[in-house]
């Protein structure tokens, strides 16, 4: 599997590290070396690349509601998948603004 580049800073991101943001309905993808890089990316207007997630996260009930506001989600959701070694930890959002707010507040560890 080839190395991707961080959408924000351009650093190489290996297949088992970093974050992948995806808007699956629009087949749009962004890659980040750090969670913090999602914030300026979203503030400046998210610049997506064409593509889909190479590995689909396991569908869990938590992915049917926004991790930031709790609103029910449909197929236009924004997924953020943390690649941590062999593990894939996914969160879902109703908009990139909610992804930004969630990341600004510390993500899962707030």
ABEGO torsion letter per residue (X at the ends): XBBBBBAAAGBBBBAABEBBBBBAAAGBBBBBABAAAAAAAAAAEBBBBBEBBABBBBBBAAAABBAAAGBBBBAABBBBBBBBEABBBBBBBABAAAAAAAAAAGEAAX
